[in-house]
Amino acid sequence: MRADYHLHCEFSDDSEELMETQVRQGIAIGLDEMCFTDHVDYGLKRDWDDPRGVIWDDVTENGETLHKALANVNYPDYFDKLDLMRETYGDKITIKSGLEFGIQSHTAGEFQKLYDRYADRLDFVLFSMHQVGDKEFWTGDFQKGRTQEEYNRSYYEEILKTMQLFKDYSVLAHLDLIVRYDENGVYPFEKVRDIVSEILTQAIKDDKGIELNTSSWKYGLSDTQPSRAILKLYKDLGGKILTVGSDAHKKEFLGDHFDEAYAILRDEIGFTEIATFDNMQPTFHKL
């Protein structure tokens, strides 16, 4: 089973890749299954039909300043497009409906309303944390004014707090995402092992899983994401629900480094199965 369970298309405001292009690429590279997980990030963004309007941001690309809308997924069009893709390509590849919830503790209520509204259309939900207190990691705003210890612990503490508030997700995405944006280098795992263990224990108690996000290769990280230490700890604690996702925003990265990822999970960590999802319920497949 080759299944990419973290990918984006034109319904994410940070991707211009058409859904159909991603589907055709998935077929071309021999995927058995793919699950679209476009972005929802309450706090920094609003829904496409919010009566207050969307939020705009000035960004610089290739020396040019662009006025870009920051908006969450247009849900009706998104689910309709997924239905069309299944009708068109369903004989060649299995296509699942997902969303990536960029959740924070203070936005958990908004995500609960969203999930309740579209629960019957969803196969899969990623629990991600892209910011804390509406401060982004990739810009350095969250880390600014904090020591490396402070922002690392605060990041994991916010994940645990939010997990205790919101339960309607499938797996924890790129659990150590803060590593990707830590200009001080990789913070020693042993210094956060206690809080990460609490997070993983809570996930297992709630029958939730974690993902191996293969974008670590694209970003040039020194380890997998999450790290091998986190993957091993999840397994040692009794965790069994595991998905693999490329986090591809462009077709070129779809299914990226899956052979290496599967080998690490199987041969180094000792996992024997990965999961796919249907109506929020996992199905297991031999690695």
C-alpha positions in Angstrom: 0.0 0.0 0.0 1.4 3.3 -1.1 -0.8 6.0 0.4 0.0 9.8 0.6 -2.0 11.2 3.5 -0.8 14.8 3.6 -1.1 16.9 0.4 -2.4 20.2 -0.8 -3.9 21.8 -3.9 -5.5 25.1 -5.0 -7.9 25.1 -2.1 -5.0 25.9 0.3 -3.9 29.5 0.1 -0.2 28.4 -0.1 -0.6 26.1 -3.1 -1.4 26.8 -6.7 -1.3 23.1 -7.8 -4.6 22.0 -9.2 -6.3 19.1 -7.5 -6.6 17.3 -10.8 -2.9 17.7 -11.5 -2.1 16.1 -8.1 -4.4 13.2 -8.8 -2.9 12.6 -12.2 0.6 12.7 -10.6 -0.5 10.3 -8.0 -1.6 7.8 -10.7 1.6 8.4 -12.6 3.9 7.5 -9.6 1.8 4.5 -8.7 0.1 5.6 -5.5 -2.8 3.3 -4.4 -4.4 6.0 -2.3 -4.2 9.8 -1.7 -5.9 12.0 0.8 -6.2 15.8 0.3 -5.7 17.8 3.5 -6.0 21.5 2.6 -5.4 24.1 5.2 -7.7 25.6 7.8 -6.0 28.0 10.3 -8.4 29.9 12.4 -6.8 32.7 14.3 -4.7 34.0 11.4 -7.2 33.3 8.7 -11.0 33.4 8.2 -13.3 31.3 6.3 -13.9 32.1 2.6 -17.4 33.3 3.3 -16.8 35.1 6.6 -19.0 38.2 6.6 -16.1 40.2 8.0 -14.2 39.4 4.8 -10.9 37.6 4.4 -7.6 38.8 5.8 -5.0 40.2 3.4 -1.3 40.0 3.7 1.5 41.7 1.7 4.2 39.1 0.8 7.3 39.5 -1.3 8.0 36.9 -4.0 10.8 37.2 -6.4 11.3 40.8 -5.5 7.6 41.6 -6.1 5.2 42.6 -3.4 1.9 40.7 -3.7 -1.4 41.4 -1.9 -2.6 37.9 -1.1 -5.8 36.8 0.6 -5.4 34.5 3.6 -8.5 32.4 3.6 -9.4 28.9 4.7 -10.7 26.2 2.4 -13.9 27.0 0.3 -15.5 23.9 1.8 -18.5 23.4 -0.6 -16.3 23.7 -3.7 -13.6 21.6 -2.2 -15.8 18.6 -1.3 -17.6 18.9 -4.7 -14.3 18.8 -6.5 -13.2 15.8 -4.5 -16.4 14.1 -5.6 -15.7 14.9 -9.2 -12.1 13.6 -8.9 -13.5 10.3 -7.6 -16.0 10.0 -10.4 -13.3 10.8 -13.0 -10.3 8.8 -11.6 -11.8 6.4 -9.1 -11.0 3.4 -11.2 -7.3 4.3 -11.1 -6.7 5.6 -7.6 -8.6 5.9 -4.3 -9.1 9.5 -3.3 -10.1 10.5 0.3 -11.4 13.7 1.8 -9.3 15.3 4.5 -8.5 18.7 6.1 -5.5 20.0 7.9 -6.6 21.7 11.1 -4.0 24.3 12.1 -5.4 24.3 15.6 -4.6 26.3 18.8 -6.2 26.1 22.2 -8.1 29.3 21.7 -9.5 28.2 18.3 -10.6 24.7 19.4 -14.2 25.8 19.6 -14.2 27.1 16.0 -12.7 23.8 14.8 -15.3 21.8 16.7 -18.1 23.7 14.9 -16.3 23.2 11.5 -15.9 19.4 12.2 -19.5 19.0 13.3 -20.7 20.8 10.1 -18.7 18.6 7.7 -18.2 15.3 9.7 -20.2 13.3 7.1 -17.8 14.5 4.3 -14.6 13.8 6.1 -12.4 10.7 6.0 -9.4 12.1 7.8 -8.3 15.1 9.8 -4.7 16.2 10.5 -4.1 17.9 13.9 -1.3 20.5 13.2 0.0 23.4 15.1 1.4 26.1 12.8 1.3 28.9 15.4 0.8 29.6 19.1 -1.1 32.7 20.2 -1.5 33.5 16.5 2.3 33.9 16.2 3.9 32.0 13.3 6.9 29.8 13.6 8.2 30.2 10.1 8.4 34.0 10.5 10.2 33.7 13.9 7.5 35.7 15.6 6.7 32.9 18.1 10.4 32.4 19.0 11.2 36.1 19.3 12.1 37.1 22.8 12.2 33.6 24.1 15.0 31.2 24.9 15.3 28.0 22.9 14.0 26.1 25.9 11.1 28.5 26.4 9.7 28.3 22.8 10.3 24.5 22.5 8.5 23.7 25.8 5.7 26.3 25.1 5.1 24.7 21.7 4.7 21.2 23.1 2.6 22.4 26.1 0.2 24.1 23.7 -0.2 20.9 21.7 -1.0 19.0 24.8 -3.4 21.6 26.0 -5.2 21.7 22.7 -5.4 17.9 22.5 -7.3 17.9 25.7 -9.8 20.3 24.2 -10.3 18.8 20.8 -10.7 15.1 19.9 -12.1 15.0 16.4 -8.9 14.4 14.5 -7.1 11.3 13.1 -3.3 11.9 13.6 -0.8 14.4 14.9 0.9 15.9 11.9 4.7 16.8 11.8 4.7 16.6 15.6 8.1 18.3 16.0 7.4 21.0 13.4 9.2 23.6 15.5 12.5 22.0 14.5 12.0 23.1 11.0 12.1 26.8 12.0 14.6 26.7 14.9 17.5 28.9 14.0 19.4 27.7 17.2 19.5 24.1 15.9 17.8 21.0 17.1 16.9 21.2 20.7 17.9 18.1 22.6 15.1 15.6 22.7 15.8 14.5 26.2 14.9 18.0 27.4 11.4 17.7 26.0 11.0 13.9 26.3 8.6 14.3 29.3 6.1 16.5 27.6 6.3 14.6 24.2 5.6 11.4 26.2 2.5 13.1 27.7 1.4 14.1 24.2 1.9 10.6 22.8 0.2 8.9 25.8 -2.8 11.2 25.3 -3.0 10.4 21.6 -2.8 6.6 22.3 -5.5 7.0 25.0 -7.7 8.8 22.5 -7.1 6.2 19.8 -5.2 8.7 17.7 -2.1 8.3 15.6 0.9 10.3 14.3 2.3 10.8 10.8 5.7 10.6 9.3 6.0 13.7 7.2 8.5 13.2 4.4 9.0 16.9 3.7 11.9 16.6 6.1 14.0 15.6 3.0 12.8 18.7 1.1 13.7 21.0 4.0 17.1 19.3 4.5 16.4 18.3 8.1 19.0 16.1 9.9 16.3 13.6 10.9 12.8 12.5 10.0 9.8 14.5 11.1 8.9 13.7 13.7 12.3 12.4 14.7 13.2 8.8 15.0 13.3 9.3 18.8 9.6 10.4 18.8 8.6 7.6 16.4 10.3 5.0 18.6 8.8 6.5 21.8 5.3 6.3 20.2 5.9 2.7 19.3 7.3 1.8 22.8 4.3 3.4 24.4 2.0 1.2 22.4 1.1 3.5 19.5 0.0 1.7 16.3 -1.8 4.3 14.1 0.7 5.7 11.7 0.2 7.5 8.3 2.8 8.8 5.9 2.4 12.1 4.0 4.5 14.1 1.7 3.0 17.5 2.6 3.2 18.2 -1.1 2.1 21.7 -2.2 3.5 21.0 -5.7 3.1 17.8 -7.7 6.9 17.2 -7.8 6.9 16.4 -4.1 3.9 14.0 -4.1 5.0 10.7 -2.6 8.4 12.1 -2.0 11.0 9.7 -0.4 8.3 7.2 0.5 10.6 4.2 -0.1 13.1 5.6 2.5 10.3 6.5 4.9 8.8 3.0 4.8 12.2 1.5 5.3 12.9 3.6 8.3 9.5 2.8 9.9 9.9 -0.9 9.2 13.6 -1.7 9.5 14.7 1.0 12.1 11.7 1.6 14.3 10.0 -1.8 13.9 6.5 -0.8 12.7 4.8 -3.4 10.7 1.7 -1.5 9.5 0.6 1.9 8.2 -3.0 3.2 8.2 -5.4 4.6 5.8 -8.8 6.2 6.8 -12.4 5.9 5.8 -15.0 8.0 7.6 -12.5 8.8 10.3 -11.8 5.1 11.0 -8.4 3.5 10.4 -7.7 0.5 8.2 -4.3 -1.2 8.6 -1.9 -2.3 5.8 1.3 -4.3 6.0 4.4 -2.2 5.5 
